[in-house]
């Protein structure tokens, strides 16, 4: 069950007005149904849609799994001990609860399939980014690892399929990024290059190119939200399949609402962004030993082998 602690923003704010504004992934009619059937409650009690919210009210929602978008439940555990597990995730599953996803997450799938009582996300990969991720089995372990990532003591490398022929062997991008300007018509989750943003640094290394596409290895020196995707767009080589970067806000919203297909001419329909976390190093939170893990981008991108050709062979 999802829970949310309400903090009053205005006097006489009613439940249905707040919930539709805060969680727009369902239409108002569906939220009314959830309230009237008791799937959504306040402080554990049945209420009406026009209930006036009080500061510190606890809103709970027992979301049915069928209401969430479908995911790919496959995964590969490549390392496990009493403290951590390292997983090669696919490109159609979020790691933890967010937006439309609550039960359909990698954390919950691992609990259901492997019998883990508790798991804690340490760092994030986007839902459509495949590859290597470390997950803590205890809260205190997650705290230790989280500090390593925050202090940038870990090393991360990715492989990406970029749109366009990247002629230069290497491109270093040392441009600060921040969240989009909050004005109507702009997608707020988009990150933009801005001198007032947080310092960000990425290195794009050309490995090979064909069919108007480039296979690039990407080294991260900082770990900002959407950093690779934002920097790839900035240098003029957005990631193939990226619905947000290298696309207009209008098209992104249409894709989000499933009004159009994710088509990327001349390559056709690409269901996910072709970005893979291929290399990760960190210090083991208990032993201090350096841990190194590599996963194969070729198998992760194999669904599009007919398009990518010798880029992934």
N, C-alpha and C positions, 0 to 999 in steps of 0.2 A: 504493500500500500504506500502510495506517495503522500507525504505530508509537507505542508508549507506553513510557516509561521507568519501571520499577517502583521505588518507594521502600517499603522494608519497614515495615509497620505492626505486625506481630506475628510472633512466631517460628512456624515451621512452617506458614506460610500457603500453601495449595496453589493451583495455577493455576485450577482450575475454580471454587473458592470465591471467589477474588478477582474473576475476570472476570465471573461472574454478578452479583456485588454491585455492581461498578463500572460495568458496562454492561448494565443490565436490559432494554434494548430487544429482546434475543433471549432466548428461554427456555433453560433449562439444557441441554436435549437438543440444541438447535441449536449451542450452544457446544461441547458434547462432540463433535459431528460435525465441527465446524470444526477442532478439535484433532486428531482421529483422521485426518482427510484431509490434514492439513498446511496448511490454509488459515490456521490460527493457529499461530505458532511462537514459540519463545523463543530469543533470540540467533541467529536464523536456523536453528535446529535443530528436528527433530521431537521432540516430548515427549509425555508421557501426561497425561491430565486431572489426575492426582494428583501431578504434578511440584511439588516444594517450591521456591517462589520465593526467589531471592537478591536482596539489595539491588543495584540498578542493572541488573538483568536488562532486556533490551529485548524487549518483547512486540510482535510484528508480526501484522497481520491483513490478508490479501488478500481484501477483501470484494467479493463479486460485485455488480454493479450491480443485478441482478434482485432482490436482497434489500432494496433501498432503496425507500421509498415513491415513487410516481410524482410527477413535477413538471411544471410548465408551462415548456417550454424557450424560450418566446418572450421577446424583449427588444427594446429600442430604444436604440441608441447615439446620444446627442444631442450629444456632443462628444468629440473625440479629438485628442491631440497626442503628442509623444514622451514626455511625463511622466505624463499622466493620461488616463483616459476617464471620461465621465459617462454613466450608464445609467439609463433609465427601466425599473425592474424590475416584474415582475408580482407578483400576490399569492399565488403558490404555488411559491416557490423560496427556499431559504435562500441567503445570500450565500456563506458559507464552511462548512467542515466543522464539524458538531456533531451530537451524539446519533445518530440513525438515518441521518444524511446524511454521505456521504463524497465519492462521485463526482457525485451529483446536487445540485450547487451552482451558483450563478451564476458563480463564479470558474472552475470546471471547464468549464461549458458555453461560456463565452466563449473559453477556451483551445481547446476542440475546434472550435468553429464559426469563430473568427476567426484562429486560428493563433498566438495570443500564447504566448510561451515562459514568461513569468512574469507574475503579477498579484498585487497585495497589497491586501487589504481595509483600508480606512482607518477606516470607521465602520460601524455595523450598523443594519440594519432587520430586524425580525422576519420570519420566513418568510412570514407572511400579510399583511405590510404592503407595499403597492406604492409606487412612486414613485422619487424622485431620489436617486441614490447616486454618490459619486465613488470611483474605484478607481485605485490607483497602479500604474504600470508598472515601477517600480524600488523596491527596499527603502528607499533613502535618501529617496526622494520620500514614501513611506508614513510615514516617521519625521517629516518636516517637517509633513505634513498632520495627522498624529496629534496633534502638539503644538498645532496650531491648535484642533482639536476639544477637547482636554483643557483648554486655557485659555479655552474658550468664546468664541473669537474668530469663530466661524462663526455664521450665522443660519439657523434652520430653522423652517419653517412646514408645517403639515399640514392636511388636511381629513379630517373624520371624520363618520360618521353615528351620532348618539347615540340611544339608546333613551329616549323621553320628549320632551315639549315643553319645551324650555329657555326659560322665560319671560323671564328677565333678558337684556339685550343682551350683557352680558359677565360672566364669572365668573373671578376670579383665584384660583388655588390656590397657596398658599405653605406647603406642608406637607412636612416631611421624610419620606422613605421609606426602608425597609430590607427585606432579605430576610425571608421568613416565619419564624416561630418553629419551630425544628427538633424538632417532637414528632410522634409517630405520628398518622397521619390527616390531617396538614397537607401541602399541596403546597409544597415548598420553593422552587420557582422563582417563586412568587407574591411580589410586593412588597406591603408594607403601609405605611400611614401610621403613623409613630411618631416621637415627639420625639427618640428616640435614633438616628434614621436620618440620612441625608445630606440636606442642604438641597436642596430641589427647588421649582421655580416654573414654573407653566404658566398660560397665559391662554386661556380658551375664549370665542370670539366667535360669537354666534348670527348666522347668515346667513339662514336661513329654516327653517320647520318645517311639516310636514304628515304625515298618516297616523300620528300618534303618534311621529314621529321628528324629529330636528333635524339639519340640516347645520351643522356648526360649523367655523370656522377656528381652528386651535390654534397659538399661538406658544410656543416653548420658550425659557426663559431658562437652563435647566440641561439636562444630558443624561443622566439616570439611566436605568437599565434599566427598561423597561416604564412609564416615567414618565407618558405620556399615558393609557395604559390604566388605571393605578392611580388617577390623579387623577380620571379620568372616572367610575370606579366610586365614588370617595369623594364626589363631588358629587351622586351619584344618577342619573347619566346614562351608564351603561356603553355601550361601543361595540357597535353591532349586529354580531353574528357572532363576538364575542370569546368563546372557549370557556373562558377562565380567569377573567377579571374580570367580575363581575356574574353569576357562576355558582357553584355549590357545588363544593367539592373532590371530592365523590363523583361528580358529573356530569362534571367535567373528566376524572377518571381513566377513567370509562366511555367518554368520547369518545376519549381517548387509545388505549384498547384496541379502539376501533371496535365497542363493544358497543351503542352507540346512535347515532342520527343527530344532527347539529348543528341541532336545531330550536329556533327562537326564536318562540314564539307571540306575536301572531297573524300574524307575517310569514312563517312557514314555515321551510324549511331554508335556512340561509345557510352556505356552505362556508368562508368566510374572514372575518376581521375587516375591517370597512369603514373602514380607516385608510390614508391616502395621503400620502406625503411630497411635497408640491406645490411647495416652494420651498426653495432652498439657495444660500447665498452663502459664499464663502471666498476667500482670496488664493491666486493661482497660486503653487505652490511654487518655480517658477523665476523668473518675471518679476515677481512681487509684485502683478500686476494683480488687481483685484477681479473675481471670476467670479460670475455670477448665472444660475441655471437654474430654470425653471418647467416642471412637467409637469401634465397635465390629470387631475384626479380623476374627471371625468365619464366619460371613456372607461374608466378603471380600474374604476368601479363599474357600468358599463353592463350587465353580466350580470344585475343586479337592478333594471333599469329599470322593470319591471312593478310592483315593490314600492315603489320610491323615487319614481316619478312625477316631479313638477315639482321635486323636490329636486336633480335632476341635469340639468335641461333649461335 
